[in-house]
Amino acid sequence: MRDMTRRTLLRGTAASAALASVPALGAADSVWLNAKTAVDVSLHDVEMTNAGAYSVGGGGYILERGSDLWGIAASGGPTGNGNDLYGADVTDDGERLWVVGASGAIGEYDVADRTLVDHSAPNDVTNNFNDVAVTGEAGSANVYVAGDSGAIYYSFENGASGTWDSVTPGSGSNINAIDFYGPRSGYAVDGNTTVFSTSDGSTWEARGIEDADSDFYGVDADGEDEVTIVGGNGTVYRWSEGAWVRSDTGDASLRDVEVTGETGVTVGDGGAMFRRDAEGWTAATAPTGTNLRAVVDADGLEVAVGDGGTVIERSL
């Protein structure tokens, strides 16, 4: 078994506690089923907190997994203006869900108090934000936001006003996804087929990928040498023995990926879904043909979300 990082261990512990208290929505072992949702907006990301699973999407909606459907935890987004939310991440203790989206939206949702704190427009920036990564515990997190303008915005003081800085690691192409495996160590991918890495949270180094012919949309990083990238034309790249190894799954663009050791799952357009084992990636069957935008795999439950309020679940 691969040694889990402290960050992964904390999230797994939080997820276990959440799943113990939240009943499954009729999900059966090894079978993906559709879950009921209270809205039909596109859902762009999904995360597991210590209060259960949450998803974010159009209209600034934050949905929470309940006993019989995914209900509305908050609407309107952090500013109340209804800006779409595109990305989410959770603190290491599982207590706060950070969300980002259109027009500079940044919010910090307390899953216990059910309150949403507005951190929007850092340094008066109102670009679209595509993804967010947070490390550390509630109230003292490092926050990293992927911007559509090619910049990464970061705060080492829980997003407090006046603590934000930014860096543009590449050509200015949109940063589509970001993921951290340590307090200040992580990866980001952009729309110009480039992968970036950092070990201090503020300076970034290009890590390829040469001869890539598709945009990158998703990244999962569990360590410096444990990173997987997915993108257009069904491409998957995994860092192995000092080089990027490419796998081709088909024509559908892949939007998100979750990998743990030798196993993993990726989802994408048209309900595309693929599973990874020691032999490589193989097609899996999803109970939907809608575009899937994100997937989370947490200690006994897999959830994927997508267009039209789609949520599918699989109990492991």
C-alpha atoms as a printed R data frame, in Angstrom:
    type eleno elety resid chain resno       x      y       z
1   ATOM     1    CA   MET     A     1   0.000  0.000   0.000
2   ATOM     2    CA   ARG     A     2   1.214  3.461  -0.854
3   ATOM     3    CA   ASP     A     3   2.076  5.554   2.185
4   ATOM     4    CA   MET     A     4  -0.571  8.241   2.606
5   ATOM     5    CA   THR     A     5   0.509 11.831   3.024
6   ATOM     6    CA   ARG     A     6  -0.618 13.661   6.152
7   ATOM     7    CA   ARG     A     7  -3.007 15.691   4.022
8   ATOM     8    CA   THR     A     8  -4.592 12.576   2.502
9   ATOM     9    CA   LEU     A     9  -4.855 10.934   5.910
10  ATOM    10    CA   LEU     A    10  -6.638 13.937   7.429
11  ATOM    11    CA   ARG     A    11  -9.094 14.054   4.566
12  ATOM    12    CA   GLY     A    12  -9.712 10.328   4.771
13  ATOM    13    CA   THR     A    13 -10.441 10.593   8.495
14  ATOM    14    CA   ALA     A    14 -12.890 13.436   7.898
15  ATOM    15    CA   ALA     A    15 -14.566 11.536   5.093
16  ATOM    16    CA   SER     A    16 -14.955  8.424   7.246
17  ATOM    17    CA   ALA     A    17 -16.709 10.415   9.945
18  ATOM    18    CA   ALA     A    18 -19.001 12.042   7.400
19  ATOM    19    CA   LEU     A    19 -19.955  8.799   5.703
20  ATOM    20    CA   ALA     A    20 -20.703  7.154   9.034
21  ATOM    21    CA   SER     A    21 -23.399  9.763   9.704
22  ATOM    22    CA   VAL     A    22 -24.845 10.251   6.195
23  ATOM    23    CA   PRO     A    23 -26.825  7.359   4.702
24  ATOM    24    CA   ALA     A    24 -26.305  6.377   1.088
25  ATOM    25    CA   LEU     A    25 -28.853  7.649  -1.412
26  ATOM    26    CA   GLY     A    26 -29.729  4.162  -2.543
27  ATOM    27    CA   ALA     A    27 -26.274  3.508  -3.995
28  ATOM    28    CA   ALA     A    28 -25.322 -0.138  -4.362
29  ATOM    29    CA   ASP     A    29 -21.906 -1.722  -4.249
30  ATOM    30    CA   SER     A    30 -19.997 -1.312  -7.524
31  ATOM    31    CA   VAL     A    31 -23.002  0.220  -9.324
32  ATOM    32    CA   TRP     A    32 -23.243  3.873 -10.331
33  ATOM    33    CA   LEU     A    33 -26.708  5.329  -9.723
34  ATOM    34    CA   ASN     A    34 -28.261  8.729 -10.341
35  ATOM    35    CA   ALA     A    35 -28.943 10.832  -7.250
36  ATOM    36    CA   LYS     A    36 -31.728 13.397  -6.880
37  ATOM    37    CA   THR     A    37 -30.760 17.068  -6.773
38  ATOM    38    CA   ALA     A    38 -32.721 20.172  -5.836
39  ATOM    39    CA   VAL     A    39 -31.516 22.195  -8.857
40  ATOM    40    CA   ASP     A    40 -30.784 21.586 -12.526
41  ATOM    41    CA   VAL     A    41 -27.806 23.937 -12.920
42  ATOM    42    CA   SER     A    42 -24.458 22.649 -14.144
43  ATOM    43    CA   LEU     A    43 -22.308 21.336 -11.308
44  ATOM    44    CA   HIS     A    44 -18.595 21.956 -11.725
45  ATOM    45    CA   ASP     A    45 -16.867 20.471  -8.679
46  ATOM    46    CA   VAL     A    46 -17.452 18.107  -5.763
47  ATOM    47    CA   GLU     A    47 -15.617 17.651  -2.456
48  ATOM    48    CA   MET     A    48 -15.906 15.639   0.749
49  ATOM    49    CA   THR     A    49 -15.973 17.479   4.095
50  ATOM    50    CA   ASN     A    50 -16.430 16.173   7.606
51  ATOM    51    CA   ALA     A    51 -20.139 17.002   7.235
52  ATOM    52    CA   GLY     A    52 -20.480 14.996   4.028
53  ATOM    53    CA   ALA     A    53 -20.189 15.682   0.320
54  ATOM    54    CA   TYR     A    54 -20.743 19.105  -1.278
55  ATOM    55    CA   SER     A    55 -20.954 20.281  -4.874
56  ATOM    56    CA   VAL     A    56 -20.799 23.754  -6.453
57  ATOM    57    CA   GLY     A    57 -22.204 25.070  -9.692
58  ATOM    58    CA   GLY     A    58 -24.170 27.600 -11.676
59  ATOM    59    CA   GLY     A    59 -25.981 30.452  -9.990
60  ATOM    60    CA   GLY     A    60 -23.637 30.328  -7.028
61  ATOM    61    CA   TYR     A    61 -25.301 27.193  -5.667
62  ATOM    62    CA   ILE     A    62 -23.598 25.056  -3.046
63  ATOM    63    CA   LEU     A    63 -25.325 21.679  -2.698
64  ATOM    64    CA   GLU     A    64 -24.991 19.283   0.224
65  ATOM    65    CA   ARG     A    65 -25.620 15.551   0.227
66  ATOM    66    CA   GLY     A    66 -28.598 14.658   2.379
67  ATOM    67    CA   SER     A    67 -30.424 11.465   3.228
68  ATOM    68    CA   ASP     A    68 -32.683 11.487   0.164
69  ATOM    69    CA   LEU     A    69 -31.384 14.199  -2.185
70  ATOM    70    CA   TRP     A    70 -28.692 16.799  -2.727
71  ATOM    71    CA   GLY     A    71 -30.239 19.898  -1.172
72  ATOM    72    CA   ILE     A    72 -29.284 23.565  -1.241
73  ATOM    73    CA   ALA     A    73 -26.740 24.607   1.387
74  ATOM    74    CA   ALA     A    74 -26.284 28.121  -0.041
75  ATOM    75    CA   SER     A    75 -27.253 30.048  -3.161
76  ATOM    76    CA   GLY     A    76 -26.134 33.234  -4.832
77  ATOM    77    CA   GLY     A    77 -22.445 32.592  -4.182
78  ATOM    78    CA   PRO     A    78 -20.259 34.490  -1.704
79  ATOM    79    CA   THR     A    79 -21.207 37.915  -3.080
80  ATOM    80    CA   GLY     A    80 -24.908 37.141  -3.402
81  ATOM    81    CA   ASN     A    81 -24.817 38.097  -7.091
82  ATOM    82    CA   GLY     A    82 -25.404 34.578  -8.371
83  ATOM    83    CA   ASN     A    83 -21.991 34.213 -10.008
84  ATOM    84    CA   ASP     A    84 -21.320 30.674 -11.208
85  ATOM    85    CA   LEU     A    85 -18.989 28.608  -9.031
86  ATOM    86    CA   TYR     A    86 -16.369 26.525 -10.844
87  ATOM    87    CA   GLY     A    87 -14.033 25.109  -8.194
88  ATOM    88    CA   ALA     A    88 -13.987 23.884  -4.600
89  ATOM    89    CA   ASP     A    89 -11.573 22.444  -2.067
90  ATOM    90    CA   VAL     A    90 -11.686 21.576   1.621
91  ATOM    91    CA   THR     A    91  -9.346 22.328   4.521
92  ATOM    92    CA   ASP     A    92  -7.303 19.464   5.927
93  ATOM    93    CA   ASP     A    93  -9.606 19.142   8.944
94  ATOM    94    CA   GLY     A    94 -12.690 18.994   6.722
95  ATOM    95    CA   GLU     A    95 -14.354 21.972   8.425
96  ATOM    96    CA   ARG     A    96 -14.311 24.619   5.679
97  ATOM    97    CA   LEU     A    97 -15.238 24.381   2.023
98  ATOM    98    CA   TRP     A    98 -13.560 27.004  -0.137
99  ATOM    99    CA   VAL     A    99 -15.299 27.902  -3.416
100 ATOM   100    CA   VAL     A   100 -14.324 30.068  -6.396
101 ATOM   101    CA   GLY     A   101 -16.014 31.184  -9.583
102 ATOM   102    CA   ALA     A   102 -16.959 33.890 -12.022
103 ATOM   103    CA   SER     A   103 -16.206 37.608 -11.570
104 ATOM   104    CA   GLY     A   104 -13.614 37.043  -8.850
105 ATOM   105    CA   ALA     A   105 -15.889 35.038  -6.535
106 ATOM   106    CA   ILE     A   106 -14.114 33.442  -3.557
107 ATOM   107    CA   GLY     A   107 -15.956 32.086  -0.523
108 ATOM   108    CA   GLU     A   108 -15.261 30.110   2.650
109 ATOM   109    CA   TYR     A   109 -18.196 27.948   3.760
110 ATOM   110    CA   ASP     A   110 -18.293 26.693   7.362
111 ATOM   111    CA   VAL     A   111 -20.004 23.305   7.161
112 ATOM   112    CA   ALA     A   112 -20.823 23.301  10.884
113 ATOM   113    CA   ASP     A   113 -22.155 26.861  11.232
114 ATOM   114    CA   ARG     A   114 -23.538 26.867   7.677
115 ATOM   115    CA   THR     A   115 -22.150 30.338   7.021
116 ATOM   116    CA   LEU     A   116 -20.454 31.625   3.862
117 ATOM   117    CA   VAL     A   117 -17.717 34.243   4.255
118 ATOM   118    CA   ASP     A   118 -16.945 36.428   1.241
119 ATOM   119    CA   HIS     A   119 -13.276 36.756   0.177
120 ATOM   120    CA   SER     A   120 -14.057 37.830  -3.389
121 ATOM   121    CA   ALA     A   121 -12.050 40.127  -5.670
122 ATOM   122    CA   PRO     A   122  -8.632 39.850  -4.009
123 ATOM   123    CA   ASN     A   123  -6.662 43.017  -4.768
124 ATOM   124    CA   ASP     A   124  -9.742 44.141  -6.744
125 ATOM   125    CA   VAL     A   125  -9.291 41.332  -9.286
126 ATOM   126    CA   THR     A   126 -12.591 40.243 -10.835
127 ATOM   127    CA   ASN     A   127 -11.386 37.715 -13.387
128 ATOM   128    CA   ASN     A   128 -13.027 34.315 -13.548
129 ATOM   129    CA   PHE     A   129 -11.505 31.805 -11.129
130 ATOM   130    CA   ASN     A   130 -11.493 28.185 -12.319
131 ATOM   131    CA   ASP     A   131 -10.226 26.181  -9.372
132 ATOM   132    CA   VAL     A   132  -8.958 26.445  -5.797
133 ATOM   133    CA   ALA     A   133  -6.616 24.451  -3.556
134 ATOM   134    CA   VAL     A   134  -6.360 24.910   0.205
135 ATOM   135    CA   THR     A   135  -3.922 23.417   2.708
136 ATOM   136    CA   GLY     A   136  -3.933 23.612   6.483
137 ATOM   137    CA   GLU     A   137  -6.791 23.786   8.936
138 ATOM   138    CA   ALA     A   138  -9.859 25.996   9.164
139 ATOM   139    CA   GLY     A   139  -9.004 29.591  10.004
140 ATOM   140    CA   SER     A   140  -5.307 29.252   9.147
141 ATOM   141    CA   ALA     A   141  -5.314 27.864   5.612
142 ATOM   142    CA   ASN     A   142  -3.078 28.588   2.664
143 ATOM   143    CA   VAL     A   143  -5.353 29.377  -0.288
144 ATOM   144    CA   TYR     A   144  -4.393 29.058  -3.965
145 ATOM   145    CA   VAL     A   145  -6.731 30.209  -6.733
146 ATOM   146    CA   ALA     A   146  -6.376 29.399 -10.448
147 ATOM   147    CA   GLY     A   147  -7.250 32.388 -12.620
148 ATOM   148    CA   ASP     A   148  -8.618 32.577 -16.144
149 ATOM   149    CA   SER     A   149  -6.067 35.321 -16.900
150 ATOM   150    CA   GLY     A   150  -3.150 32.916 -16.358
151 ATOM   151    CA   ALA     A   151  -2.363 34.092 -12.827
152 ATOM   152    CA   ILE     A   152  -2.366 32.083  -9.606
153 ATOM   153    CA   TYR     A   153  -3.560 34.106  -6.611
154 ATOM   154    CA   TYR     A   154  -2.452 33.002  -3.168
155 ATOM   155    CA   SER     A   155  -2.808 33.926   0.494
156 ATOM   156    CA   PHE     A   156  -0.891 32.325   3.346
157 ATOM   157    CA   GLU     A   157  -3.255 33.929   5.883
158 ATOM   158    CA   ASN     A   158  -6.624 32.321   5.213
159 ATOM   159    CA   GLY     A   159  -7.541 34.755   2.454
160 ATOM   160    CA   ALA     A   160  -7.635 37.776   4.741
161 ATOM   161    CA   SER     A   161  -7.906 41.151   3.020
162 ATOM   162    CA   GLY     A   162  -4.500 42.566   2.128
163 ATOM   163    CA   THR     A   163  -2.720 39.192   2.288
164 ATOM   164    CA   TRP     A   164  -3.168 38.180  -1.364
165 ATOM   165    CA   ASP     A   165  -0.380 38.044  -3.925
166 ATOM   166    CA   SER     A   166  -0.231 36.634  -7.449
167 ATOM   167    CA   VAL     A   167   2.132 35.099  -9.960
168 ATOM   168    CA   THR     A   168   1.768 34.232 -13.665
169 ATOM   169    CA   PRO     A   169   3.780 31.034 -14.130
170 ATOM   170    CA   GLY     A   170   3.395 30.661 -17.885
171 ATOM   171    CA   SER     A   171   2.319 32.467 -21.027
172 ATOM   172    CA   GLY     A   172  -0.838 33.964 -19.549
173 ATOM   173    CA   SER     A   173  -3.061 31.154 -20.761
174 ATOM   174    CA   ASN     A   174  -5.913 30.255 -18.425
175 ATOM   175    CA   ILE     A   175  -5.001 28.118 -15.406
176 ATOM   176    CA   ASN     A   176  -7.635 25.380 -15.498
177 ATOM   177    CA   ALA     A   177  -6.855 23.278 -12.436
178 ATOM   178    CA   ILE     A   178  -4.671 23.290  -9.341
179 ATOM   179    CA   ASP     A   179  -3.962 20.689  -6.646
180 ATOM   180    CA   PHE     A   180  -1.621 20.640  -3.646
181 ATOM   181    CA   TYR     A   181  -0.136 17.653  -1.823
182 ATOM   182    CA   GLY     A   182   1.710 19.635   0.876
183 ATOM   183    CA   PRO     A   183   1.294 22.981   2.637
184 ATOM   184    CA   ARG     A   184   3.067 24.850  -0.173
185 ATOM   185    CA   SER     A   185   3.770 22.079  -2.687
186 ATOM   186    CA   GLY     A   186   1.545 21.374  -5.644
187 ATOM   187    CA   TYR     A   187   0.813 21.358  -9.359
188 ATOM   188    CA   ALA     A   188  -1.238 23.434 -11.799
189 ATOM   189    CA   VAL     A   189  -2.156 23.015 -15.467
190 ATOM   190    CA   ASP     A   190  -3.069 25.591 -18.090
191 ATOM   191    CA   GLY     A   191  -4.786 25.832 -21.455
192 ATOM   192    CA   ASN     A   192  -1.460 25.906 -23.300
193 ATOM   193    CA   THR     A   193  -0.519 22.257 -22.631
194 ATOM   194    CA   THR     A   194   1.779 23.213 -19.759
195 ATOM   195    CA   VAL     A   195   2.191 21.703 -16.282
196 ATOM   196    CA   PHE     A   196   3.676 23.762 -13.447
197 ATOM   197    CA   SER     A   197   4.952 22.744 -10.018
198 ATOM   198    CA   THR     A   198   5.835 24.631  -6.855
199 ATOM   199    CA   SER     A   199   7.505 23.768  -3.555
200 ATOM   200    CA   ASP     A   200   7.010 27.142  -1.835
201 ATOM   201    CA   GLY     A   201   3.540 28.160  -3.011
202 ATOM   202    CA   SER     A   202   4.759 31.312  -4.741
203 ATOM   203    CA   THR     A   203   7.300 30.380  -7.421
204 ATOM   204    CA   TRP     A   204   6.416 27.944 -10.176
205 ATOM   205    CA   GLU     A   205   8.462 25.854 -12.599
206 ATOM   206    CA   ALA     A   206   7.287 24.479 -15.942
207 ATOM   207    CA   ARG     A   207   7.317 20.657 -15.977
208 ATOM   208    CA   GLY     A   208   6.288 19.992 -19.607
209 ATOM   209    CA   ILE     A   209   4.540 18.463 -21.378
210 ATOM   210    CA   GLU     A   210   6.407 18.434 -24.695
211 ATOM   211    CA   ASP     A   211   4.465 17.435 -27.811
212 ATOM   212    CA   ALA     A   212   1.133 17.484 -25.998
213 ATOM   213    CA   ASP     A   213  -1.624 18.287 -28.488
214 ATOM   214    CA   SER     A   214  -4.577 18.925 -26.170
215 ATOM   215    CA   ASP     A   215  -5.555 21.362 -23.445
216 ATOM   216    CA   PHE     A   216  -5.292 20.158 -19.850
217 ATOM   217    CA   TYR     A   217  -8.367 20.332 -17.615
218 ATOM   218    CA   GLY     A   218  -7.675 18.289 -14.476
219 ATOM   219    CA   VAL     A   219  -4.806 17.411 -12.138
220 ATOM   220    CA   ASP     A   220  -4.450 15.101  -9.159
221 ATOM   221    CA   ALA     A   221  -1.245 15.427  -7.117
222 ATOM   222    CA   ASP     A   222  -0.414 13.194  -4.153
223 ATOM   223    CA   GLY     A   223   3.335 13.852  -4.107
224 ATOM   224    CA   GLU     A   224   6.178 15.370  -6.100
225 ATOM   225    CA   ASP     A   225   6.383 12.258  -8.270
226 ATOM   226    CA   GLU     A   226   2.740 11.209  -7.939
227 ATOM   227    CA   VAL     A   227   0.762 13.374 -10.337
228 ATOM   228    CA   THR     A   228  -1.796 12.659 -13.058
229 ATOM   229    CA   ILE     A   229  -3.050 15.086 -15.724
230 ATOM   230    CA   VAL     A   230  -6.153 14.743 -17.932
231 ATOM   231    CA   GLY     A   231  -7.313 16.793 -20.892
232 ATOM   232    CA   GLY     A   232  -8.738 16.971 -24.368
233 ATOM   233    CA   ASN     A   233  -8.966 14.076 -26.826
234 ATOM   234    CA   GLY     A   234  -9.097 11.567 -23.984
235 ATOM   235    CA   THR     A   235  -5.484 12.094 -22.964
236 ATOM   236    CA   VAL     A   236  -4.072 11.068 -19.588
237 ATOM   237    CA   TYR     A   237  -0.505 11.790 -18.500
238 ATOM   238    CA   ARG     A   238   1.133 10.269 -15.438
239 ATOM   239    CA   TRP     A   239   4.594 11.091 -14.119
240 ATOM   240    CA   SER     A   240   6.616  7.876 -13.939
241 ATOM   241    CA   GLU     A   241  10.359  7.341 -13.479
242 ATOM   242    CA   GLY     A   242  11.276 10.879 -14.448
243 ATOM   243    CA   ALA     A   243   9.092 11.208 -17.533
244 ATOM   244    CA   TRP     A   244   5.490 11.839 -18.563
245 ATOM   245    CA   VAL     A   245   3.757  8.670 -19.751
246 ATOM   246    CA   ARG     A   246   0.740  9.173 -22.003
247 ATOM   247    CA   SER     A   247  -2.396  7.039 -22.191
248 ATOM   248    CA   ASP     A   248  -5.175  7.552 -24.744
249 ATOM   249    CA   THR     A   249  -8.735  6.693 -23.748
250 ATOM   250    CA   GLY     A   250 -10.657  7.881 -26.797
251 ATOM   251    CA   ASP     A   251 -12.058 11.134 -28.169
252 ATOM   252    CA   ALA     A   252 -13.970 12.574 -25.206
253 ATOM   253    CA   SER     A   253 -12.349 15.409 -23.285
254 ATOM   254    CA   LEU     A   254 -11.560 14.381 -19.704
255 ATOM   255    CA   ARG     A   255 -12.328 17.020 -17.073
256 ATOM   256    CA   ASP     A   256 -11.215 15.603 -13.717
257 ATOM   257    CA   VAL     A   257  -9.236 12.726 -12.227
258 ATOM   258    CA   GLU     A   258  -8.730 11.033  -8.856
259 ATOM   259    CA   VAL     A   259  -5.811  8.626  -8.395
260 ATOM   260    CA   THR     A   260  -4.598  6.744  -5.342
261 ATOM   261    CA   GLY     A   261  -1.597  4.524  -5.925
262 ATOM   262    CA   GLU     A   262  -2.345  2.230  -8.859
263 ATOM   263    CA   THR     A   263  -6.102  2.856  -8.889
264 ATOM   264    CA   GLY     A   264  -8.013  5.826 -10.200
265 ATOM   265    CA   VAL     A   265 -11.060  7.211 -11.979
266 ATOM   266    CA   THR     A   266 -11.452  9.973 -14.556
267 ATOM   267    CA   VAL     A   267 -14.620 11.534 -16.002
268 ATOM   268    CA   GLY     A   268 -15.440 13.763 -18.920
269 ATOM   269    CA   ASP     A   269 -17.713 14.862 -21.723
270 ATOM   270    CA   GLY     A   270 -20.697 12.769 -22.778
271 ATOM   271    CA   GLY     A   271 -20.627 10.736 -19.559
272 ATOM   272    CA   ALA     A   272 -17.143  9.412 -20.314
273 ATOM   273    CA   MET     A   273 -15.631  7.462 -17.440
274 ATOM   274    CA   PHE     A   274 -12.452  5.378 -17.178
275 ATOM   275    CA   ARG     A   275 -10.886  3.378 -14.361
276 ATOM   276    CA   ARG     A   276  -7.232  2.742 -13.718
277 ATOM   277    CA   ASP     A   277  -5.582 -0.328 -12.251
278 ATOM   278    CA   ALA     A   278  -2.098 -1.803 -12.493
279 ATOM   279    CA   GLU     A   279  -2.779 -2.703 -16.131
280 ATOM   280    CA   GLY     A   280  -3.819  0.797 -17.219
281 ATOM   281    CA   TRP     A   281  -7.043  2.664 -18.050
282 ATOM   282    CA   THR     A   282 -10.224  0.907 -19.166
283 ATOM   283    CA   ALA     A   283 -13.709  2.218 -19.983
284 ATOM   284    CA   ALA     A   284 -16.384  2.161 -17.295
285 ATOM   285    CA   THR     A   285 -20.123  2.661 -17.660
286 ATOM   286    CA   ALA     A   286 -21.791  5.743 -16.199
287 ATOM   287    CA   PRO     A   287 -25.597  5.944 -15.915
288 ATOM   288    CA   THR     A   288 -25.691  9.225 -17.843
289 ATOM   289    CA   GLY     A   289 -24.713 10.696 -21.174
290 ATOM   290    CA   THR     A   290 -24.333 14.238 -19.859
291 ATOM   291    CA   ASN     A   291 -20.981 15.940 -19.486
292 ATOM   292    CA   LEU     A   292 -19.304 15.045 -16.183
293 ATOM   293    CA   ARG     A   293 -17.182 17.838 -14.712
294 ATOM   294    CA   ALA     A   294 -15.683 16.469 -11.483
295 ATOM   295    CA   VAL     A   295 -15.239 13.345  -9.401
296 ATOM   296    CA   VAL     A   296 -14.285 12.620  -5.800
297 ATOM   297    CA   ASP     A   297 -13.327  9.274  -4.282
298 ATOM   298    CA   ALA     A   298 -13.403  9.298  -0.487
299 ATOM   299    CA   ASP     A   299 -13.338  6.290   1.787
300 ATOM   300    CA   GLY     A   300 -16.236  4.202   0.596
301 ATOM   301    CA   LEU     A   301 -18.041  6.599  -1.722
302 ATOM   302    CA   GLU     A   302 -17.436  7.887  -5.237
303 ATOM   303    CA   VAL     A   303 -19.379 10.889  -6.532
304 ATOM   304    CA   ALA     A   304 -19.286 12.485  -9.982
305 ATOM   305    CA   VAL     A   305 -21.147 15.666 -10.966
306 ATOM   306    CA   GLY     A   306 -21.918 17.429 -14.213
307 ATOM   307    CA   ASP     A   307 -24.299 19.343 -16.435
308 ATOM   308    CA   GLY     A   308 -27.988 19.772 -15.672
309 ATOM   309    CA   GLY     A   309 -27.623 19.065 -11.979
310 ATOM   310    CA   THR     A   310 -26.302 15.571 -12.631
311 ATOM   311    CA   VAL     A   311 -24.962 13.680  -9.632
312 ATOM   312    CA   ILE     A   312 -24.036 10.015  -9.788
313 ATOM   313    CA   GLU     A   313 -22.809  7.918  -6.881
314 ATOM   314    CA   ARG     A   314 -21.171  4.589  -6.266
315 ATOM   315    CA   SER     A   315 -20.827  2.969  -2.845
316 ATOM   316    CA   LEU     A   316 -17.642  0.915  -2.603
